[in-house]
Amino acid sequence: MGINPGFRTGCKVVCLDAQGNLVHNENIYPHPPVDKKTEAASKLRKMIEAYKIEAIAIGNGTASRETENFVTHQQFDRPVQVFVVSEQGASIYSASKTARDEFPDYDVTVRGAVSIARRLMDPLAELVKIDPKPIGVGQYQHDVDQTKLKKSLDQTVENCVNQVGVNLNTASSHLLTYISGLGPQLAQNIVAYRAANGAFASRKELMKVPRMGAKAFEQCAGFLRIARGENPLDNTAVHPESYGIVQQMAKDLSCTVPQLIADKSLRTRIEMEKYITPTVGLPTLKDILQELDKPGRDPRDTIQVFEFDRNVRTINDLREGMTLPGIVSNITNFGAFVDIGIKENGLVHLSQLANRFITDPTEVVSIHQHVTVKVLSIDLERKRRQRLQLTMKEE
C-alpha cells in the first residue's frame, strides 16, 4: 500500500499486488480541515483486509508525520509494517509521459502514490523512471555537464543491474531496457505479458512473450531473477544453459539443487575439473560456484523500521542537548544534512561528524543512513540561513 499524504486534499491511498500492479485507489481524510478520522480508519482497515496488505509506504512530504502517527495507531487484522519513504521526484514522475503511458486513466495523485509504494517494493525499478535532477544526487548536480551526469547515472544503473540483476516480476519496462538483449518494445511486451498472465514462474516462460527470440533470451536470461520460482537457479546469475552442470554437481553429491545452494560445505567438495568440457572451461565453472554463494539479487540487509521522535513535530519542540534519531538527507563538502522529522533539516558540520579528524563526510555517513544526533543550537530568528545545528560526536 502506498499513501501520498496531505491535509486539505486528503491522503491518496493505493493498493498494489505482488507484481506492483495497481488494484485499488481511494482518498481518505484523517486530518483537518475535513478531519474524518473514524471514516478514514474504517476504509484503511477494509483495504488492508481486502487486498492482503503486508506493508505500507508513506511519502515523506506534507502531512507525513501526522499520517504516520494516524496509521501506526490503527489495529489491523494482520501484522503490517509501516515505512516512510522519500517522495523526491514522485510529483515529476506523476506528470511525466512515462506515468501517463502507464496509467492513462488516472490522475497525478494516484500515479504519485503508486510511485511511493513501488519505491518500497523495488526502488531501483521505480527510480530509474525519473530524471536524475528531481531525485537530488548531489550538492553540485546543476553545475556539471548534464549530458555527462546522465551518462554517469545510466552507467551506475547498468552496474547495479549487472551486479544484482532485476526481479522479473516487479521490474518496470524502463528498468528492463537496461538488460542486454531487451529493447523498449520487448521490455514493454514482458510487462504486458506479466500483467495479463500473472507472475513468471520460471525463466523459460519468457519464451512465451511476443517477439522474444532465442538470441534475446540467451542475452537477457542471466540478469532476470525469479524469487520463489519453480527452479531455485532462476534466482541466481547462473545462466539457464548451465543449469545442467549444476544439476549434475548436485547428483554427484547425492543432494538436491536447493541443498547445494544452501550448504556451502557441499560446494567445497565439488571437483571442478570433472565438469570441464570443450565448451565449458574452468573460469566458467568458477563463476557458477561464485554465483551459488550469493543466491537472490538483493545485497542489502533486512530493511529496518525507522521512527522519528514522536514528541518532536516542529522546530519549536526542540531543545538544546536533545538526542534524536535521524536520516541523512544530503551530504556536502562541509558536512551532512539530517532529517529529524520536522520541516527544517539540521546540519551536522564536518567538525561535528566524528570524534576524530576527518576531511570527507563520506568517511562517516552515507545518504539515507540512520543516525543518532544531538541538538547543538537552535536559532529561531534566522529565516534563510541554517537554523539548526546538530552533532554526531560521542561524549
N, C-alpha and C positions, 0 to 999 in steps of 0.2 A: 504494500500500500504506500502511496505517495501523497503527501499533504503539502500544498502550496499555501502557506498561512497568510492571513490578512485580517484586518479589523472590519472596516466598513463594508467591504465587498465579500466578507466571509472567507472561509477556507475551502479551496477546491480539493476534493478528495478523489483519488483514482485507485482502482484495484487492477492489478496485473496478474496474469497467470505465470506459471513457472518459466515460460519462454519470453516473458516481458511483453506479451500482447495485452492491450487494453481490453478489459472485460466489463468495466462499470465505472461511472463517474457521477458525482453529485456535489452540491455545496452544503456545508454546514456553517452555522453562525454561533459559535460558542462565546464570542467576545462582544463588548459594546461596539457600536450603538444598538445593534439588533439584539444581542445577548440572549439567544435561545439555547442555553446550556443543556437543559433536560432533553430537548428535541435532538440536539447535536449528539449527545451521548447515546441516545437510543439508536440513531442512524448509524453511528460508528460501530456499535455492538452488532447490529444486524449485518453490516457489510463484512465484518471480521468473521462472523459465523457463516454467512452465505458463501463467501469466497475463500474460506480456509486460509486466512491471512496469517503469516508466520512472523513478519517483521514490518515495521512502519518507518518510513523515511520522511522526516520533516525538514523543509527548507530552512536555511538559517537567516532569512531576511526578516522583514517586518512581521511582528507578532509571533516570531519563532519561539521565544521563551514562554510566552503565555500559552501557545498551542501545545508545546511540550508538557507544560505543567498540567494542562487540561487532560491530555491523552494519558499521561502516566498515572493519573488518579482514577482512571476508569477500571472497572472489573470486567474481564472478558472470559469467554468460555474455554480459553486455551492460553498457554504462555505466549506472549507476544513481546518481542524485543523492540525498543524504540530508539531510533538513531537520528541525530541532527546532522544533515549533510550540507555541504556547500552548494549554494544555488548560483554561483558565479557563472554567467553565460547562459543560464536557463531561459531568461527572457529573450536573449538574442536568438537562441535556437528556436524558441516557440514561434517567432515571427519569420523564420527563415524558409527558404524554398524546400529544404530538406524536411522540415517539420510539416509543411503544407502537403508535401507528397506523401508523407507517412500517415498523416491524419487530416485528409481534406475536409472531413465533415465535422471537425471540432475546432473550437476557438483557441486562442493563445493560452488561456488559463489552464485548459485541460492538457495541452501539449507541454506546458511548463511543469505541471505536476507529474506527468509521465516521465519527463527528463529527471526530475528529482528522485523518483522511485527507482529508475533504472541505474542511477549513479550508485545506489547501494548494491544492486544486483551484480552489475558488471561495469565498473567505472571506465575502463579502457574503451569498451564498446560504445559508451554514450558520449564521453568527452571528445572522441575523435571527430564527432559531427560538428563541433563548434570551432570557429576561427580562434586561433591562439590568443588574439588580442583581448577578447572579453573574459578569458579564463584568468588572466593575470599570471604570467610565467616569470616575472622578474621586474625589479625596480626600473630598469632602463630599457624595457622592451620596445618602447615607442621611439627610442633614439637610434636603434640599429636598423640596418637594411632589412625591410620587411620580407623581401624575397628570400634573403639568406636565412632569416628567422624561420620562415615557413619550411624551408628545405631542411633546416636542422631539426625542427619539431617532427616533421614527417619521418626523418631518419630515426628519431627516438622511438616513434610508434613502431616502425619496422623492426627495430632492435627488440622491442618488447614482444612483438608477435613472434619473432624468431626464437626468443628465449623461452616463452611460456605457452605459445600457441594461442588459439582463441576457442572459446566454448561454442561449438557448432549450434547449440540450442538456444543461445542467448545473443550471439553476435549480431550487430546491426549490419546492414548492407554496406555502410561506409567502412566499417572495420574489416569486413571480408575482402574488400578491394585491395587491402594491403597484403593479402595472401598470394603467394606465387601461383599463377595459373588462373586466377579469378579476376575477370574484368567486371565493370559496373553491371552489365546485363546479367551475367551468370550469378553474381552476388545477389542481385535482386531476385533472381529465379529461386535461389536457395531459401531466401526469407519467405517468398511467396509459397513455396512448397511446404515449408515448416508451418506456416500459418494455416494452410489448408489441411495438412495431414497430421499435425502434432509433432512432438519432438522426434528427432532422429534417434533410432535405437542402435544403429551401427554406421560405421563409415561407408560400408558397401551400399547402404541405402542412398548415398549421394548419386549413384549411377542412375537413379530414377528421376533426378532433377532434369528438367528440359535443358538441352544444349550442353549437358555435362558429358564430355567425351573421355576416352581412356587417357589421353595425354594430359588434359586438365586435371583429372583425378590423380594421376601419378604425381603431378607437381604440387597439388594442394593438400592431399590426404594427411601427410605427416604433421601439418600445422593445425589441423582441425581436431579438437578433443571432444569426447563424449563422456561425461561423468555418469557413472552408474548405468552404463550401456550393456549390451549383450556380451561384448568381448572386453575384458579389462584392459587389453592392449590398445583399445580405442581411446583410452585416457592417457596415453603416453605419446612420446615423439617417435616411437618405433613405427616405421612405415609398414602398411599392410603387406607389401611384397616380402617383408622379413618376418612376418608372423610365424611362418612355418619353421624358421630357425629356432625361435623362442619356444614353440610347442615341442620341438624335438629335444631341446635342452631340458624342458620340464619332464618329458617322457623318460629321458636317460637318467634323471634323478629320482624317478618314481614319485613325482609330485604333480600337482596341477599348476597351470599358469598363474592363477591368483596366489597360490602358495609361494611360487618362485618370486613373484613381485614383492610379497610381504616379508619374506625371510631372507635377509642378507647373507646369513650363514650358508644357505643353499647355493646362492650365486657364487660364493667364493670357491665352491667345489667344481665349478664349470671349467673344463679343459678346452679353452677356445680353439686350440689347434685342430681339434676333432671336427670343427664346423667350417673350416676353410674350404672353399670351393673355387673353381675358376672365375666365378662372378662375385664371390663374397670373400674379401680379404680380412686380415687381422684388424686394420683400422675400423672397418665397418662393424665387426663383432665387438670391439671395444666401445664404440658409440652406442650399440644396442644395450650393452650391460650398464653403461653410464645412464642411459635413459630409464632403465628399470629401477635405478637407485632413486629416482625422483618422479614417481608417477603423479598424475594430476598436472595442473597448469598454474596453480597459484602459489608463488613462493612466500606470500605474506603469512604472518602469524594469524591466529583466530582474531576476528575483529573484536575490539574492546568497546564495551558500552561506556560512553563518556557522559558525565553530567556536570553542568556548571553549578556553582554555589546557589542554592535556591533562595538565599536571603539577599542576593545582590541582583538588582534589576536595572538600576541606573547608576550614574556616576555619583549621585548624592548618597547612595548606600555604602560607598567605600570609606574606609578609614585607614590612615597610615599604619603600617605594621600588619595588616590583614594578610593571611596566606590563602591563596585561591588556586583552584585548578584552571588551566587554560589550554588553548590550542594555538600553536604558532601559525599565524596567518600570512606573514610575509617576512622575508629576510633581505636586509640591505647591507651595504658595506660598513655601516656604523652600528648595527645591532639587529634586533628582531622585534617584530610587532606580534603581540599576543592577544587573542580574543578571549576575554574573560566573561563573555555573556552579556555585555552592555553595548550601547551604540558605539562608544569610542574604544578603539583598540589601544592597549598600553604598549609603551616602548621599553624594551629591555636593552639598555645601551651595551655596546661591545664590552665595556669595562665591568658590566654587571652580569654577564652571562656565565661566568665561572670564577672560582676562587683563584685559578691560575691565570697567567698572562696568555691571551690568545690574540691572533691577528685577523682571524677569519671566523665569522659567526657559525659557518657550516661545520667547524670543528666540534661544535657543541649541540647545535639544533638543526632540524630539518623541517621543511614545510609540512604542516598538519600534525606535527609531533605533539603528543600530550605532555604538558609540563606543569610544574607547580611554581607559582611566582608569589612574591611578597610585594605589597604596595609600598613604594618608597615615598612618593609625594603625589599630591593632587592639587592642581591649580584650576579652580572653578572660574577664575576671571578670564583666563585665556579663551579666545574664540577660535582662532585659526591654528595656532601652533600646538604642538603636542602637550596635552594637559595631564596625562597620566604616566608617571614613571614607575617602572617595576624593576625587580631584581630577581635573579635566579641563584645568587650566591648562597652557599650554605654557611650557617653560623657555627 
